[in-house]
Amino acid sequence: MILLIFGVLFYSATSIASILSTMGVNGVSQLAAGLYVTGFDEITSCDNYFSKTLNDFQTEILEIEESNQGYDEYQYWVNGIQVRDAEEMIKHVRYDQIELASYLSTMIPEYTLETAVSLMDSLFEKMFVIEQEEVIERRKRPATNADGTPVLNADGSTMLEEYDCHIWKTMLTTLTITEIMQDQLTENEYSQYDTFCRSEGNLKIYGSPFAMDNWHDYISSYFGYRNHPIEGKRKLHKGIDIAVPTGTKIFSVMEGTVKIAGYSESAGNWVVIEDKDGYVSKYMHCNSLLVAAGAQVKKGQLIATVGSTGHSTGAHLHLQIEDGSGTPVNPLYICSDTGKEKNE
């Protein structure tokens, strides 16, 4: 399938030209190159929709005991393995954002939220299947007298009595998007899906915030809707949190001007940089700042170190990217995860 790339919805024409030039693509086949045609605005809208659906599902799990009161015990099972409680269960309710964008791009190359909703709803139902049932187990427990003292056997040991333990059992079965695609897609479709996943959309026009490779492995909170860890209510998380040790060096993902280098009650020590296209990168909760407002910085320049200042529950970098209109863009799609050629 060949698609001509005209009128692509990305915000920066110069960025697209740079992408195509770097890839050696003349605009003839975005599929072979693994380049997402859909613009960041629609990718973001779909991420927000899917993460909100996921957050609603997590909330339902957390409310299971309130909705089913009066049981002696509540059990939670994920893929056949018992977990501690509902909080532990919802840790398994997650998805890979690159896989979602790759799936949608495979099925509808230039998708919108409107055209993708039914695909996402169907996908979610396959990814997370929950079953609940009442189970009655015959168990034994120490027998007690009316005053609460133990009933003793003739040999002085505590007598055991049988009783019915009423259990509300919740069982969750999960599949990754890739696991579903392996069964659902044709061979050609899966090949295209795999190309998108490996290329991650080929939209990495900005650098890496760290010298390490694969900082994606350290993301503790993704872009999208979540229950705020401090406020406890659902909010749109406009960036990504990368949990790495205090003092880890942070590098600018773009060339530009430092607009802010200071302290905010919520963001803590933070740096804000704007590039020539109006895109902005924000680095929050830093330990130390190594640049000043008004300074010109290069891509890959050392600007700060990781900390836990401001509203933070632990050492991490909150990285946030916004386009020229102030709309958040998921850094996962636009920032490289290869740390190299840093200018310290």
Buried (B, 14 or more C-beta within 10 A) or exposed (E): EEBEBEEBEBBBEEBBEEBBEEBEBEBEBBBBBBBBBBBBBBBBBBBBBBBBBBBEBBEBBBEBBEEEEEBEEBBBBBEEEEBEBBEEBBEBBBBBBBBBBBBBBBBBBBBBBEBBBEBBEEBBEBBBEBEEEEEEEEBEEEBEEEEEEEEEEEEEEEEEEEEEBEBBBBBBBBBEBBEBBEEBBEEEBBEBBBBBBEBBBBBBBBBBBBBBEEBBEBBEBBBBBBBEBEEEEBEEBBBBBBBBEBEBBBBBBBBBBBEBBEEBEEBBBBBBBBBEBBBBBBBBBBBEBBBEEEBEBEBBBBBBBBBBBBBBEEBBBBBBBBBEEEEBBBBBBBBBBEBEEBEE
